Amino acid sequence: MRIARFKAEEREFYGIVDDQMLSITTISPFNKCSAPQTIEELISLSPESWNNIKEALEDQEEIKKDAIYKLADVELLAPIVNPPKIVCVGLNYHDHAAEQDAEIPEEPIIFMKPRTAITGPNKPIIKPEFVKKLDYEAELAVVIGKKGKDISVEEAKQYVFGYTILNDVSARDIQFKDRQWTRGKSFDTFAPMGPYITTANQIGNPNNLKIRTWVNGELRQDSSTKNMVFNVYEIIHHVSRVMTLELGDIIATGTPAGVGVFMKPEPKFLKPKDTLTIEIEAIGKLENFVVEGS
Ligand code: MG
């Protein structure tokens, strides 16, 4: 199942995406339970309530009749707008470590981005005038489905609600000047996310998905999540040894080779009007563009 937040007729909804959009926000009441009003509420449902909803959606066509929108008539929004936290992993692809001659870390290197950096699909990435070296990082993002601490690698799968795409946009000039990552990666709009959440049961193995980025149609990143140093479940294990993971948390799992700063013979940074497309197999395509702002 693919779940999106979207805007239609000047209102915000969330719902299920296939060849059309089914708004769960406005669906008629179900027999056995009322519809969850937000994605966070949906994630927190018990398996029993979830099954009741799925059955109702399959059996009762009439409850859907005022809740269907054409995809062309909706504006997609970032699927999670207020995650408790966004945890990111640095240097987590063998090919990305190799392109910068960096050593493979023994444990995941983690840092955080603020939720105010989130923006949605097809929205601008705002490059402040003083940022000179703007760059992209395509990343598989995990949406945490339940609270946990000290989660084992074996149990980690049960804590994943689904997956989306996150672009860990980075101001390389500031990142390298500060010698840590907070300021360079925390500007507003530096975490485009979407286009929707694909539930974990539809993904199969998250550790073997094609991941690609195009800038103005030019293929820049072309790898697979199988090149991750620490896979999704190992990352959940390591992060949860440090901090309690909560429902709706986002974990961005690192980027493969092909970022602008390490391009040969010289770096290629993003400029206003550039378009970015990130595609992850089985998940979708996240598109954004760059504008200069204050
Ligand atoms: Mg990153």
Boltz pocket constraint, residues with backbone or C-beta under 6 A from the ligand:
constraints:
  - pocket:
      binder: B
      contacts: [[A, 88], [A, 89], [A, 90], [A, 137], [A, 139], [A, 168], [A, 254], [A, 255]]
      max_distance: 6.0
